[in-house]
Amino acid sequence: MAGPIDDVVRELLVRQLDAWLPAALHRSRRATFVQAYGAAPGGMAEAALRVLDEFTDLLRGRRLTAPVLAPAVDRAALDAVHRELDSPSGLDIHAVDGGVDALPAVLSAASAAGGPLLAYVDASTGPPPAPATLAAVARGRPADLLLVLAGPGEHRAALAAAGFPLVADVELVAADGAARLVAFATGAGKTLDAFKDAMWAVDEYAGVRYRDPHDPEGHLLDISERPHPGPLRRELLAHLASVGSATVTELRVFTTTDTVYRAADATRVITALVNGGQVRREPESGRLGGDVRILPVSGGPASAASPG
């Protein structure tokens, strides 16, 4: 793999693995980190595995299984990384030749079901993973999935059907118009929040920007710790126009799962909307807590189309 989008995806994977591994090994004496590629990984697999060098102390007395599945695995490169790592015997890195949908067999051989599982699946060069593949990943306890696709589709419904209750997704768009979709699926709200934080903290690479798959206007957003709030204002106003009212907590959850923004971004935008008179709150005064209800004002729905 090569190119600025691949650089952003690699950083997202490395950040996710960096956050997942300590929690997984404190939770259980065995865990699985699996990578599955629809094409040659091109160095991505090795870059992710090198993260393990920071956590070799946690591997003592535990077992981490780390299979790499791809149509043509570079076994020599994986062996070289394994030799680089100051790893105890509890680390099992092995290569498997095959496509993405061979993942259920790989997970079964690794006895991954029932233990912490982080799966990175790059299906950007072919069709989305089969339902059985997603269901096999969801059998982890807990299970987290970082999924890369060629573009938006029916992935959210497929992930929900597989057993992932929480999904966030974002399109990565390069300066030349090339795009790829990244979806993160999990069962834990804190894990989803952590992914969103990591998503906005990555470095900018050669003009790569984010696009919200749920934004009908398809605005491009610079990667920044404080992203431009305009699209979120519009999406929150449109959502309120649709549902009639919602609590601050409900709007924060909507923001996390149905937009590219974070819960903290929702709080800032809701505060600005209230102060600007574009929405009203019940009760009218006091702290803007999670149980405060937010309602459109008269004519509020029309303001959803106003510029950000």
N, C-alpha and C positions, 0 to 999 in steps of 0.2 A: 504494500500500500504506500502511496506517496501523494502529497498534496496538502494544502492548508486544512481542508476539512478533516483529513485523516489525523492531522496534528491535534485538532480539537477533540476528536473522538478518543484518541489515545490518552489525552490528559484527563478526560472525563472517566475513562476506565481506570487509570492509575489512581485518581482521587477516590473513586468508589472503592477500589480494592484496599487502599490505604485506610479508609474508614471502616470497611467491613471486617477485615481480618482480625484485628484485636478483639472486637466484640464477639465474633464467631468462636474464636478459640477460648475466650473466657466463658462462653456459654456452654460449650461442648468439648469433649476430648477428641472429636473428629469433625472435620468439615471438608467441603468440596468447593473448589474454584475451577470451573470448567470454561473453556473457550471453544467455540465452534464457528467455523468460517465456511462460507460458500465458495471461496476462492483462496488462493495462496495468501497467508497472513501478511507476508511482506515485512516482517520484523515486529508487528504488533504483539504477537504472542510473547516474544522474548522480552520486549519492553515491559509488559505487564508482570512477567515472572520475576524480573529483577527487583520489583517492589518487595518481594518476599525476603530479600536480604536484610531489610530493616526490622524483621520480626522473628528472626531465627531463635531468639531467646524464648518466645512464646510457644515455639514448636516442640520444645523438649517435653517429653511425656505425652505428646498429642500427635495426631495424624492429620495432615492436610493432603488430600488427593487433588492433583492439578492436571487433569488430562487436557490435551490440545487436539481438537478434531478439525481436519481440513482435507480437501481432496488430495493435496500433495504436501505432506508435512516435512519440513526441513529438520530431520532428526539430528543431524550434526549440529545445527544451531541450538536446538533445545538441549542437547547433551552438553554443549559448551556453557550455556547458561547455568545448568545444574552444577557443573564443576566450579563455576564462579561463586556460587552461593555458599556461604558458610553455614550449610544446612545440616541439621541432625538427621537421623534415619527416619524421622516421622514425616518427611516430605517426599511425596511420590509424584514425580513429573513423568508423564508418558505420552507418547504420540499415537494417534489413531488416524488412519486414512479413511476418509469417507465424507459424505455431505452433511449438511446441517441436520437433516432428519434422521441421521444415525444416532443422534444425541440420546434418545431414550435407552438404547442398548448400552451406550457408554456410561450413563448414569447408573444403570442397573449393575453393571460390572463394578462400578466404584462404590456400590452400596450407599448411594447418596441420599436416598429417601429417608426422611425422618431426622436428618441432621442439617445444620446450617449449610446453605448452598447459595453461591453467587455464580450466575451464568452470564457470560458475555457471548451473544449470538450475533454474528454479522451475516445477514441475509441480503445485503444490499446489491449483490450481483445476480440474484435469482428470485424465485417466488418466496413469499413469506413462509415461515415455518408452519408445518402441519399442526393441526390441533393436538395430536398425540405428543408432539415435541414440546409444545408449551405446557401441556398437562404434566409431562414428566418433570419439567423444571419446577412446577408449582408444588411438587411433593416434598420439596425441601422444607425443613422446619427450623427456622424460617427460610423462605425462598425469596431471592432478589434476582431480577433479570434486567440486564442492559441489552436492549435489542436495537440493531441498526438495520434500517430498511431503505430501499431506493426512494421511497416517497410515501406520503399519507395514503391510507387505505382503511381497511376494516380491522386494523390491528387492535384497537381498543376493545371492540366487542369480542374478538378472539381471545385476548388476554383475560377479560372478565370471565368468559366461558371456561377458561382453563383453570380458574381459581385465584386470580390476582384481583383483589378488591380495589387497589389503588394504582393508578397509572398517570404518569406525566409524560408529555412528549413535546418535541421541539424540532423544527427544521433548521439545519445548518446550511447557509447559503453563501457560496464563495463569490468573489468579485466577478468571475466570468459567468455567473448564473447557475453553475453546477450546485446541486442540492442533495441532501440526504436527511433522512428522518431518524432521530434517536428517541426511543421510548424507554422509560424506566418503570418497571412494574414491581410491586411489593405488597406486603400485607400490613406494614407498620407506618403510621403517619409520621413518626419521627424520622424514619429512614427516608421517606419521600421528601420531607423538609430538608434533610441533609443533602440529598441529591440536588434539589433546587439551589441550595446555597453554593454547592460546588459548581453547578452549571454557570452561575453568574460570576464566579471567582476565577474561571480559567483565563489564561492569557489570550490576547487577541492574536490571530495568525493571519497575516496577509489579507486583511479585509473581510474575514469570515464574519457574518452576522447571523442573528437568530430571526426566525419567522415563526409566528404562532400558527399552528395548523388550524386553530379555531377562529382566527381573526379573518372575517370575510373580506377585509380590505388588504390583507396580506402585507402589512407594514414590516419593514426590515428594522431590526433593533441592534444597535451596537452592544457588544458584550461589555458590561459595566456593572460595578457593585451597586450603582443606583440607575437602573435602566429608565429610559424615558417613559413617563406614566401615561401618555396619551392613549395608546391602545387599551390599557387596562381600564381607564376611565370609561371608554366607550363600551367595553365588554361588561363592566359592572352595571352601567346604566341600562344596557340592553337586557341583562339578566334580571334586574329589578323590574323592568317593564314587563317581562315575561311571567315572573313568579308573583308579582304584586308587592311582596315585602320579604325581608330575610334578616336574620340576626347577623351581627358582626362575625360571630363564629362561623355561621353558614357561608357568609361571603368570603371569609378567609379560606375555608375548605374548597369552595368553588374556584377561587383563584389558584390554589395549589394544584388542583386536579384538572381544571378545564382551561387554564391559560398557561403561558410560559412563565408567569410571575410567581413570586413567593408570597406567603401569608403576610410577611412584614410589609411588602409593597401594598397589599390590600388595605392594611390599616392606615398607611399614609394617604392613599387615594381616597378612602372613605372619609377621613378627617377633612381633606381638602374639599370634597363634595358637600359635606355638611356645612363647612364654613362658607362655601360659595353659594349656598342656598339651592344647589341642584338636587339635593335629597333632603329629607327631614328624618329626624330620629325620635324614638319613643323609648324612655322619657326624654324630654327636651333638654335636660341639663344633666350634669354629672359626668363621671368618667365614661369614656367610650369603651365599656367592657364588652365581653363576648355576648352577653344576653341582651344588649341594646338592639332594638329593632330598627332597621333602615327601610324607609319607604320613598317612592318617587314623589316629587312635588307635582302640582298641576302643571301639565305641559312638559314634565320631566322626560318622558320617553323620547320626545323630539330632540332633546339635547344630546341623546346618545349619538346622533350623527354629527355633532359639532366637532370642529377640529381640536386635536389634542394640544 
